[in-house]
């Protein structure tokens, strides 16, 4: 049974209560896996099939990628939901995340509301995201302004009484990838009008579009839930019904990545039958084949062969290579795979083995050898109670795709773990990739229907779609222990889309009024070395602190504008920033504050942590004359001498035994070599050392006789 859509704004939460749970869901990436399906339950293994291998040897994390990007749905074609290139956000600092900026989709002149049901995609400093108003947007991470927008349509509102009676915009999450022929950056996204689009990443212009399906204007048949898979020169998209009323013939269509030409089509059920909807996104196996999960058929009694299944397809022809269907005894009402599959590696019998897994709405996570789906699961683990949970057709389902961080699978529970749990509670758990054994499990007050994400710093972001206590937001979880280390509230807004980690930031898309929000680690500045500078020279200054990002800038403010940073001189690590600082002759002495500004405009300031010193002054030298070829004790008087001050004279005159008695007195032995010609006007110079910023004073006149 499929739920009924409520109207526009309210319908998105309302569909949950009315049971329209599922199919206004965006393939894991959109409605956060959107309303997808699973539940999270007991930590018992379901039905045997656990690997006979002993405790696995856990692989290390994969090599780092560019941490500033999150280029596609669930991060990429393998669906790891893991950004190995950024480790800035950690369990220790996650609670210090602050709102850096917020972008709201423009409302004037646009259709419908502006929910962000898709997940953000980030590439090259630009955030790409579709909105429920039917527009697809590119947003600058630096200026937080819209760079361009392209209207891709909305599905037509149907008559009341049908499920999905309202009109939805874009729920598909985009993938950003270069055109294999031209090398130009393209954005691939599935539009509500049934077309798969390739957009120019710079302008938003449509490069090509290809038909996946043709939604009816009167019958609530097709909808674009699937997020495209882009791999090996091809783009794949799933065929899905809106909310099973009516079902359609599900399947997958592939396109040439450069031209948009249709390459192949696979239908999950035979012609003349309906069902087997692909709500999710396809993933790529280690051998290049395509793995897809499917939904239920038309009959609860007998499922068609590839309905409620996980299937492996030839990447060129989409011919079925392998497949497995949920056994009849484990099928549940309105059951299907709403979750996209995650690929991972497990050590089985001492051999690293490519694996793939996904959660079904029956609440069970199934894990298979990629090369032999038909052999059945290597292991299976109950995550939630089956859908419909607690007798309610709501959005309480095991729809989340699991995180694969190279060590553990981390799966969200979109429903209670046991029937006795609160109706809208959920969970998150780490599973052993070889056995499915629970490493840790954390009960949550909200359902994790959308897919969690993780970055190399060891924090998992888990979106709450429904909540026992109306506390909507994103849970921040320690990936090693399951401990909750933070919570980012999104008031009155259940979260469908995946929150994504890029650099120092976590990006969250949500309801109207919240839009796309950047939560970031603001830089902190603790000090500078050297901390004291003179006003007539350039200095190499190293600023220390935390959360500095590549591209950060440094500036100084204080009594004058004479302290500047040389353009192009800044080099950055997460904890240091080194730059050439110029202090003009006109710079006023005193304390200056240093500010580090990250590319996302988050700033950190160290008040008065830099001092421009006043130059020392010379009043006189006693005696003020000496014969050439002699050495005489002298006393230099003045102001502003520092303990590391030195003395210098004209050519042929040097000082030994320099002692700074106090800030106004220096004693030394002055040596006047025999080569110095007699005369007056020779100048003695006092130069302070590092503690005085290398300030220099001149003016004591020396006479040589």
Residue pairs with C-beta under 8 A, 6 or more apart in sequence:
1 19
1 244
1 333
1 334
1 393
2 19
2 20
2 22
2 23
2 163
2 164
2 243
2 244
2 245
2 334
3 15
3 16
3 18
3 19
3 20
3 21
3 22
3 23
3 24
3 163
3 243
3 393
4 15
4 18
4 19
4 20
4 161
4 162
4 163
4 164
4 165
5 11
5 14
5 15
5 20
5 24
5 162
5 163
5 164
5 165
5 166
5 243
6 12
6 14
6 15
6 18
6 20
6 166
7 165
7 166
8 112
8 113
8 166
8 167
9 113
9 115
9 511
9 512
11 20
11 166
12 24
12 115
12 117
12 494
12 511
13 494
14 20
15 21
15 24
15 35
15 395
16 35
16 394
16 395
16 465
16 466
16 494
17 394
18 393
19 388
19 392
19 393
19 394
20 35
20 163
20 164
20 243
21 35
21 37
21 387
21 393
21 394
21 395
21 396
21 397
22 35
22 36
22 37
22 243
22 244
22 279
22 334
22 336
22 338
22 361
22 395
22 397
23 35
23 163
23 164
23 223
23 225
23 240
23 241
23 242
23 243
23 244
23 277
23 279
24 31
24 34
24 35
24 164
24 168
24 171
24 223
24 242
24 243
25 31
25 32
25 33
25 34
25 35
25 36
25 37
25 171
25 225
25 279
25 338
25 395
25 399
25 449
25 496
26 32
26 33
26 34
26 117
26 118
26 171
26 172
26 173
26 225
26 227
26 496
26 497
27 33
27 34
27 36
27 73
27 171
27 172
27 173
27 225
27 226
27 227
27 238
27 240
27 278
27 279
27 280
27 281
27 338
27 340
28 34
28 36
28 73
28 74
28 227
28 280
28 281
28 338
28 339
28 340
28 399
28 400
28 401
28 450
28 451
28 498
29 73
29 74
29 118
29 119
29 172
29 173
29 227
29 281
29 340
29 451
29 497
29 498
30 117
30 118
30 119
30 171
30 172
30 173
30 225
30 227
30 496
30 497
31 117
31 171
31 449
31 450
31 496
31 497
32 117
32 119
32 399
32 400
32 449
32 450
32 451
32 463
32 465
32 495
32 496
32 497
32 498
33 280
33 338
33 339
33 340
33 399
33 400
33 401
33 414
33 449
33 450
33 451
33 496
33 498
34 117
34 171
34 225
34 399
34 449
34 450
34 496
34 497
35 338
35 395
35 397
35 399
35 449
35 465
35 496
36 279
36 280
36 338
36 339
36 361
36 395
36 397
36 398
36 399
36 400
36 414
36 449
36 450
37 335
37 336
37 337
37 338
37 339
37 359
37 360
37 361
37 387
37 397
37 398
37 399
37 414
37 449
38 338
38 339
38 359
38 360
38 361
38 362
38 363
38 365
38 383
38 384
38 387
38 397
38 398
38 399
38 400
38 413
38 414
38 415
39 361
39 363
39 383
39 384
39 385
39 386
39 387
39 389
39 396
39 397
39 398
39 413
39 414
39 415
39 416
39 417
40 363
40 383
40 384
40 398
40 411
40 412
40 413
40 414
40 415
40 416
40 417
40 426
40 427
40 428
40 429
40 448
41 363
41 382
41 383
41 384
41 385
41 413
41 415
41 416
41 417
41 418
42 382
42 417
42 418
43 381
43 382
43 429
43 438
43 441
44 382
45 379
45 380
45 381
45 382
45 436
45 437
46 330
46 364
46 380
46 381
46 382
47 330
47 380
49 376
49 377
49 378
49 379
49 380
50 378
50 379
50 435
50 436
51 346
51 348
51 349
51 378
51 379
51 434
51 435
52 349
53 347
53 348
53 349
53 350
53 434
53 435
56 346
56 347
56 348
56 432
56 433
56 434
56 435
57 347
57 350
58 347
58 407
58 408
58 433
59 345
59 347
59 352
59 406
59 407
60 406
60 407
61 84
61 405
61 406
61 407
61 456
62 80
62 82
62 84
62 406
63 84
64 84
64 85
64 456
65 83
65 84
65 85
66 85
67 83
67 84
67 85
67 86
67 87
67 88
67 455
67 456
67 501
67 502
67 503
68 85
68 86
68 122
68 125
68 502
68 503
68 550
69 85
69 122
69 123
69 124
69 502
70 83
70 120
70 121
70 122
70 123
70 500
70 501
70 502
70 507
71 121
71 122
71 123
71 175
71 176
71 177
72 121
72 173
72 174
72 175
72 176
72 177
72 227
72 230
73 79
73 119
73 121
73 173
73 174
73 175
73 227
73 228
73 229
73 281
73 340
74 80
74 81
74 227
74 281
74 340
74 342
74 401
74 451
74 498
75 81
75 82
75 83
75 453
75 500
77 229
77 230
77 231
77 283
77 284
78 283
78 284
78 342
78 343
78 404
79 281
79 283
79 340
79 341
79 342
79 343
79 401
79 404
80 342
80 343
80 344
80 403
80 404
80 405
81 342
81 401
81 402
81 403
81 404
81 451
81 452
81 453
81 454
81 498
82 403
82 404
82 405
82 406
82 453
82 454
82 455
82 456
83 453
83 454
83 455
83 456
83 500
83 501
83 502
84 406
84 455
84 456
85 456
86 455
86 456
86 457
86 501
86 502
86 503
86 504
87 455
87 456
87 457
87 458
88 455
88 457
88 503
88 504
88 521
88 547
88 549
88 574
89 97
89 455
89 457
89 459
89 501
89 504
89 506
89 521
90 457
90 458
90 459
91 457
91 458
91 459
91 478
91 479
91 480
91 481
91 483
91 485
93 521
93 546
93 547
94 459
94 476
94 485
94 486
95 476
95 485
95 486
96 521
96 522
97 476
97 486
97 488
97 506
97 519
97 520
97 521
98 519
98 520
98 521
98 522
98 602
99 517
99 518
99 519
99 520
100 505
100 518
100 519
100 520
100 522
100 600
100 601
100 602
101 144
101 517
101 518
101 600
101 601
102 144
102 514
102 515
102 516
102 517
102 518
103 127
103 139
103 144
103 145
103 146
103 515
103 516
103 517
104 114
104 512
104 513
104 515
104 516
105 114
105 116
105 131
105 133
105 135
105 137
105 515
106 146
106 149
107 114
107 133
107 512
110 133
110 134
110 135
111 133
111 134
111 154
111 167
111 169
112 132
112 133
112 134
112 154
112 167
112 169
113 132
113 133
113 512
114 131
114 132
114 133
114 512
114 515
115 131
115 132
115 169
115 510
115 511
115 512
116 129
116 131
116 132
116 497
116 509
116 510
116 511
116 515
116 516
117 132
117 168
117 169
117 170
117 171
117 496
117 497
117 509
118 129
118 130
118 131
118 170
118 171
118 172
118 173
118 174
118 227
118 497
118 509
119 129
119 173
119 497
119 498
119 499
119 500
119 509
120 127
120 128
120 129
120 497
120 500
120 507
120 509
120 516
121 127
121 128
121 129
121 173
121 174
121 175
121 176
121 187
121 500
122 128
122 141
122 500
122 502
122 507
123 176
123 185
123 201
124 185
124 201
125 140
125 141
125 142
125 599
126 138
126 139
126 140
126 141
126 147
126 201
127 138
127 139
127 140
127 141
127 507
127 516
128 136
128 137
128 138
128 139
128 174
128 176
128 187
128 189
128 201
129 136
129 137
129 139
129 174
129 509
129 516
130 136
130 137
130 152
130 169
130 170
130 171
130 172
130 173
130 174
130 189
131 137
131 169
131 170
132 168
132 169
132 170
132 171
133 154
133 169
134 151
134 152
134 153
134 154
134 169
134 170
134 192
135 149
135 150
135 151
135 152
135 169
135 170
136 149
136 150
136 151
136 152
136 170
136 174
136 187
136 189
136 191
136 197
136 199
136 204
137 146
137 148
137 149
138 146
138 147
138 148
138 149
138 187
138 201
138 204
139 145
139 146
139 147
139 516
140 147
141 502
141 518
141 599
141 600
142 599
142 600
142 601
144 518
144 601
147 204
148 203
148 204
149 204
150 199
150 204
150 205
150 206
152 169
152 170
152 189
152 191
152 192
152 193
152 195
152 197
153 169
153 191
153 192
153 193
154 167
154 168
154 169
154 192
155 164
155 167
155 168
155 192
155 193
155 215
155 223
155 224
155 242
156 167
156 215
156 216
156 217
156 218
157 165
157 166
157 167
158 164
158 165
158 218
158 219
158 220
159 165
159 218
162 219
162 220
162 245
163 220
163 242
163 243
163 244
163 245
164 220
164 223
164 242
164 243
164 245
165 220
168 192
168 223
169 192
170 189
170 191
170 192
170 224
171 192
171 224
171 225
171 496
172 189
172 190
172 191
172 224
172 225
172 226
172 227
172 228
173 189
173 227
173 281
173 497
173 498
174 187
174 188
174 189
174 227
174 228
175 187
175 188
175 189
175 227
175 228
175 229
175 230
176 185
176 186
176 187
176 188
176 201
177 185
177 186
177 188
177 230
177 257
178 184
178 185
178 186
179 185
179 186
179 198
179 207
179 257
179 258
180 233
180 257
180 258
181 258
182 258
184 200
184 201
185 200
185 201
185 202
186 198
186 199
186 200
186 201
186 207
186 257
187 197
187 198
187 199
187 200
187 201
187 204
188 196
188 197
188 198
188 199
188 228
188 230
188 235
188 257
189 196
189 197
189 199
189 228
190 196
190 197
190 212
190 224
190 226
190 227
190 228
190 237
191 197
191 209
191 224
192 215
192 223
192 224
193 215
193 224
194 211
194 212
194 213
194 214
194 215
194 222
194 224
195 209
195 210
195 211
195 212
196 209
196 210
196 211
196 212
196 228
196 235
196 237
196 253
196 255
196 260
197 206
197 208
197 209
198 206
198 207
198 208
198 209
198 235
198 257
198 260
199 205
199 206
199 207
200 206
200 207
207 260
208 259
208 260
209 260
210 253
210 255
210 260
210 261
210 262
211 253
211 262
212 224
212 237
212 238
212 239
212 253
213 222
213 224
213 239
213 248
214 222
215 221
215 222
215 223
215 242
216 222
219 246
220 242
220 243
220 245
220 246
221 241
221 242
221 246
221 248
222 239
222 240
222 241
222 242
222 248
223 240
223 241
223 242
223 243
224 237
224 240
225 238
225 240
225 279
225 280
226 237
226 238
226 239
226 240
226 278
226 279
226 280
226 281
226 282
227 281
227 340
228 235
228 236
228 237
228 281
229 235
229 236
229 237
229 281
229 282
229 283
229 284
229 290
230 236
230 257
231 284
231 288
231 315
232 284
232 288
232 315
233 256
233 257
233 258
234 254
234 255
234 256
234 257
234 263
234 315
235 254
235 255
235 256
235 257
236 252
236 253
236 254
236 255
236 282
236 290
237 252
237 253
237 255
238 250
238 251
238 252
238 277
238 278
238 279
238 280
238 281
238 282
238 292
239 248
239 249
239 250
239 251
239 252
239 253
239 267
239 277
239 278
240 248
240 250
240 277
240 278
240 279
240 295
241 247
241 248
241 250
241 274
241 277
244 277
244 295
244 296
244 334
246 274
247 274
247 275
247 277
247 297
247 298
248 274
248 277
249 267
249 268
249 269
249 271
249 273
249 274
249 275
249 276
250 267
250 268
250 269
250 274
250 275
250 276
250 277
250 278
250 294
250 295
250 307
251 265
251 266
251 267
251 268
251 276
251 278
252 265
252 266
252 268
252 278
252 282
252 290
252 292
252 313
252 318
253 262
253 264
253 265
254 262
254 263
254 264
254 265
254 315
254 318
255 261
255 262
255 263
256 263
263 316
264 316
264 317
264 318
265 318
266 313
266 318
266 319
266 320
267 276
268 275
268 276
268 277
268 278
268 294
268 304
268 306
268 307
268 309
268 311
269 275
269 276
269 297
269 304
269 305
269 306
269 307
270 304
273 297
273 298
273 304
274 297
274 298
275 295
275 296
275 297
275 298
275 303
275 304
275 307
276 294
276 295
276 296
276 297
276 304
276 306
276 307
276 308
276 309
277 294
277 295
277 296
277 336
278 292
278 293
278 294
278 295
279 295
279 336
279 337
279 338
280 292
280 293
280 337
280 338
280 339
280 340
280 341
280 358
280 401
281 340
282 290
282 291
282 292
282 340
283 290
283 291
283 292
283 340
283 341
283 342
283 343
283 356
284 290
284 291
284 315
284 343
285 291
285 312
285 343
285 354
285 356
285 370
286 343
286 354
286 370
287 354
287 370
287 371
288 315
289 312
289 313
289 314
289 315
289 321
289 370
290 312
290 313
290 314
290 315
290 318
291 310
291 311
291 312
291 313
291 341
291 343
291 356
291 370
291 373
292 310
292 311
292 313
292 341
293 309
293 310
293 311
293 337
293 339
293 340
293 341
293 358
294 306
294 307
294 308
294 309
294 310
294 311
294 336
294 337
295 307
295 308
295 336
295 337
295 338
296 303
296 307
296 308
296 331
296 334
296 335
296 336
297 303
297 304
297 307
297 308
298 304
300 331
300 333
303 325
303 326
303 328
303 331
305 323
305 325
306 320
306 323
306 325
307 325
307 336
308 325
308 326
308 331
308 335
308 336
308 337
308 360
309 323
309 324
309 325
309 326
309 337
310 323
310 324
310 337
310 341
310 356
310 358
310 366
310 368
310 373
311 320
311 322
311 323
311 324
311 373
312 320
312 321
312 322
312 323
312 370
312 373
313 319
313 320
313 321
314 320
314 321
322 371
322 372
322 373
322 374
323 373
323 374
324 366
324 368
324 373
324 374
324 375
324 376
324 377
326 335
326 360
326 362
326 366
330 360
330 362
330 364
331 362
332 360
332 361
332 362
332 363
332 386
332 387
333 386
333 387
333 388
334 361
334 387
334 388
334 393
335 360
335 361
335 362
335 386
335 387
336 360
336 361
337 358
337 359
337 360
337 361
338 361
338 397
338 398
338 399
339 358
339 359
339 360
339 398
339 399
339 400
339 401
339 451
340 358
340 401
340 451
341 356
341 357
341 358
341 401
342 356
342 357
342 358
342 401
342 402
342 403
342 404
342 409
343 354
343 355
343 356
343 370
343 404
344 355
344 356
344 357
344 402
344 404
344 409
344 433
345 352
345 353
345 354
345 355
345 433
346 352
346 353
346 355
346 367
346 378
346 433
346 434
347 353
347 434
348 369
348 378
348 434
353 369
354 369
354 370
354 371
355 367
355 368
355 369
355 370
355 378
355 433
356 367
356 368
356 370
356 373
357 365
357 366
357 367
357 368
357 402
357 409
358 365
358 366
358 401
359 365
359 366
359 383
359 398
359 399
359 400
359 402
359 411
360 366
360 398
361 386
361 387
361 397
361 398
361 399
362 386
362 387
362 398
363 382
363 383
363 384
363 385
363 386
363 387
363 398
363 415
364 380
364 381
364 382
364 383
364 398
365 380
365 381
365 382
365 383
365 398
365 402
365 409
365 411
365 431
365 436
366 377
366 380
367 377
367 378
367 379
367 380
367 381
367 409
367 433
367 436
368 375
368 376
368 377
368 378
369 375
369 378
378 434
379 434
379 435
379 436
380 436
381 431
381 436
381 438
383 398
383 411
383 413
383 417
383 427
383 429
384 396
384 397
384 398
384 413
384 414
384 415
384 416
384 417
384 426
384 427
385 415
385 416
385 417
385 418
385 419
387 396
387 397
387 398
387 415
388 394
388 396
389 396
389 397
389 415
389 416
389 423
390 396
390 416
390 419
390 423
392 423
394 424
394 466
395 414
395 447
395 449
395 465
395 466
396 414
396 415
396 416
396 423
396 424
396 447
396 449
396 466
397 414
397 415
397 449
398 413
398 414
398 415
399 414
399 449
399 450
400 411
400 412
400 413
400 414
400 448
400 449
400 450
400 451
400 452
401 451
402 409
402 410
402 411
402 412
402 431
402 451
402 452
403 409
403 410
403 411
403 451
403 452
403 453
403 454
403 460
404 433
405 454
405 479
407 433
408 430
408 431
408 432
408 433
408 439
408 479
409 430
409 431
409 432
409 433
410 428
410 429
410 430
410 431
410 452
410 454
410 460
410 479
411 428
411 429
411 431
411 452
412 426
412 427
412 428
412 448
412 449
412 450
412 451
412 452
412 462
413 426
413 427
413 428
413 429
413 444
413 447
413 448
414 426
414 447
414 448
414 449
414 465
415 426
415 447
416 422
416 423
416 424
416 425
416 426
417 425
417 427
417 441
417 443
421 443
422 445
422 468
423 468
424 445
424 446
424 447
424 466
424 467
424 468
425 443
425 444
425 445
425 446
425 447
425 468
426 443
426 444
426 445
426 446
426 447
426 448
426 449
426 464
427 441
427 442
427 443
427 444
427 448
428 441
428 442
428 444
428 448
428 452
428 460
428 462
428 475
428 477
428 482
429 438
429 439
429 440
429 441
429 442
429 482
430 438
430 439
430 440
430 441
430 479
430 482
431 437
431 438
431 439
432 438
432 439
440 481
440 482
441 482
442 477
442 482
442 483
442 484
444 462
444 464
444 475
444 484
445 464
445 467
445 468
445 469
445 471
446 464
446 465
446 466
446 467
446 468
446 471
446 472
446 473
446 475
447 464
447 465
447 466
447 467
448 462
448 463
448 464
448 465
448 475
449 463
449 465
449 466
449 496
450 463
450 465
450 495
450 496
450 497
450 498
451 498
452 460
452 461
452 462
452 463
452 477
452 498
453 460
453 461
453 498
453 499
453 500
453 501
454 460
454 461
454 479
454 501
455 501
458 478
458 479
458 480
459 476
459 477
459 478
459 479
459 485
459 486
459 501
460 475
460 476
460 477
460 478
460 479
461 474
461 475
461 476
461 477
461 498
461 499
461 501
461 506
462 474
462 475
462 476
462 477
463 473
463 474
463 475
463 495
463 496
463 497
463 498
463 499
463 508
464 471
464 472
464 473
464 474
464 475
464 494
464 495
465 494
465 495
465 496
466 494
467 494
470 492
471 487
471 489
472 489
472 490
472 491
472 492
472 493
472 494
472 495
473 487
473 488
473 489
473 490
473 495
474 487
474 488
474 490
474 495
474 499
474 506
474 508
475 484
475 486
475 487
476 484
476 485
476 486
476 487
476 488
477 483
477 484
477 485
478 484
478 485
488 506
488 508
488 519
490 508
490 510
490 511
490 514
490 517
491 514
492 511
493 510
493 511
493 514
495 508
495 510
497 508
497 509
499 506
499 507
499 508
500 506
500 507
503 549
503 600
504 520
504 521
504 547
504 549
504 598
504 600
504 602
505 518
505 519
505 520
505 521
505 600
506 518
506 519
506 520
507 516
507 517
507 518
507 519
508 516
508 517
508 519
509 515
509 516
509 517
510 516
510 517
518 600
520 598
520 600
520 602
521 546
521 547
521 602
522 547
522 602
522 603
522 604
523 545
523 546
523 547
523 548
523 549
523 552
523 596
523 597
523 598
523 602
523 603
523 604
524 545
524 546
524 547
524 604
525 543
525 544
525 545
525 594
525 595
525 596
525 604
525 605
525 606
525 609
526 544
526 545
526 546
526 606
526 609
527 543
527 544
527 545
527 606
527 609
528 541
528 542
528 543
528 544
528 594
528 606
528 609
528 610
529 541
529 542
529 544
530 539
530 541
530 690
530 693
531 609
531 610
531 611
532 610
532 611
532 612
532 613
532 690
532 691
532 692
532 693
533 539
533 541
533 563
533 581
533 583
533 610
533 611
533 612
533 613
533 693
533 694
534 583
534 612
534 613
534 615
534 688
534 692
534 693
534 694
534 695
534 696
535 562
535 583
535 584
535 585
535 586
535 587
535 589
535 612
535 613
535 615
535 693
535 695
536 583
536 585
536 615
536 695
536 696
537 583
537 694
538 566
538 580
538 581
538 582
538 583
539 580
539 581
539 582
539 583
540 578
540 579
540 580
540 581
541 578
541 579
541 580
541 581
541 610
542 576
542 577
542 578
543 554
543 576
543 577
543 578
543 579
543 594
543 596
543 606
544 575
544 576
545 575
545 576
545 577
545 596
545 604
545 606
546 574
546 575
547 574
547 598
547 602
547 604
548 572
548 573
548 574
548 575
548 576
548 577
548 596
548 598
549 572
549 574
549 598
549 599
549 600
550 572
550 599
551 572
551 598
551 599
552 570
552 572
552 577
552 596
552 597
552 598
552 599
553 565
553 570
553 596
553 597
554 565
554 570
554 577
554 579
554 581
554 594
554 595
554 596
554 597
555 565
555 594
555 595
555 597
556 563
556 564
556 565
556 581
556 592
556 593
556 594
556 595
556 610
557 592
557 593
557 595
558 588
558 590
558 591
558 592
558 593
558 610
558 612
559 588
559 589
559 590
559 591
559 592
559 612
560 586
560 587
560 588
562 583
562 584
562 585
562 586
562 587
562 588
562 612
563 581
563 582
563 583
563 584
563 587
563 592
563 610
563 612
564 581
564 582
564 584
565 579
565 580
565 581
565 582
566 579
566 580
566 581
566 582
569 579
569 580
570 577
570 578
570 579
571 577
571 578
571 579
572 578
577 596
583 612
587 612
588 612
589 611
589 612
589 613
589 614
590 611
590 612
591 608
591 610
591 611
592 608
592 609
592 610
592 611
592 612
593 605
593 606
593 607
593 608
593 609
593 610
594 605
594 606
594 609
594 610
595 603
595 604
595 605
595 606
596 603
596 604
596 605
597 603
611 693
612 693
613 640
613 688
613 692
613 693
613 695
614 640
614 695
615 640
615 695
615 696
615 697
616 638
616 639
616 640
616 641
616 642
616 645
616 686
616 687
616 688
616 692
616 695
616 696
616 697
617 638
617 639
617 640
617 697
617 699
618 636
618 637
618 638
618 684
618 686
618 697
618 698
618 699
618 700
619 637
619 638
619 639
619 700
620 636
620 637
620 638
620 700
621 634
621 635
621 636
621 637
621 684
621 700
621 702
622 634
622 635
622 637
623 632
623 634
624 700
624 701
624 702
624 703
625 702
625 703
625 704
625 705
626 632
626 634
626 670
626 672
626 702
626 703
626 704
626 705
627 672
627 704
627 705
628 652
628 672
628 673
628 674
628 675
628 676
628 677
628 678
628 704
628 705
629 672
629 673
629 674
630 671
630 672
631 669
631 670
631 671
631 672
632 669
632 670
632 672
633 667
633 668
633 669
633 670
634 655
634 667
634 668
634 669
634 670
635 665
635 666
635 667
636 647
636 665
636 666
636 667
636 668
636 684
636 686
636 700
637 664
637 665
638 664
638 686
638 697
638 700
639 663
639 664
640 663
640 688
640 692
640 695
640 697
641 660
641 662
641 663
641 664
641 665
641 666
641 686
641 688
641 692
642 660
642 663
642 688
642 689
642 691
642 692
643 660
643 689
643 691
644 660
644 688
644 689
644 690
644 691
644 692
645 658
645 660
645 666
645 686
645 687
645 688
645 689
645 692
646 655
646 658
646 686
646 687
646 689
647 655
647 658
647 666
647 668
647 684
647 685
647 686
648 654
648 655
648 684
648 685
648 687
649 655
649 670
649 682
649 683
649 684
649 685
649 702
650 676
650 682
650 683
650 702
651 676
652 672
652 673
652 675
652 676
653 670
653 671
653 672
653 673
653 676
653 682
653 684
653 702
653 704
654 670
654 671
655 668
655 669
655 670
655 671
656 668
656 669
656 671
657 667
657 668
657 669
658 666
658 667
658 668
659 666
659 667
659 668
660 666
661 667
666 686
672 704
676 704
677 704
678 704
678 705
679 703
679 704
680 701
680 702
680 703
680 704
681 701
682 701
682 702
682 703
682 704
683 698
683 699
683 700
683 701
683 702
684 698
684 699
684 700
684 701
684 702
685 696
685 697
685 698
686 696
686 697
686 698
687 694
687 695
687 696
687 697
688 694
688 695
688 696
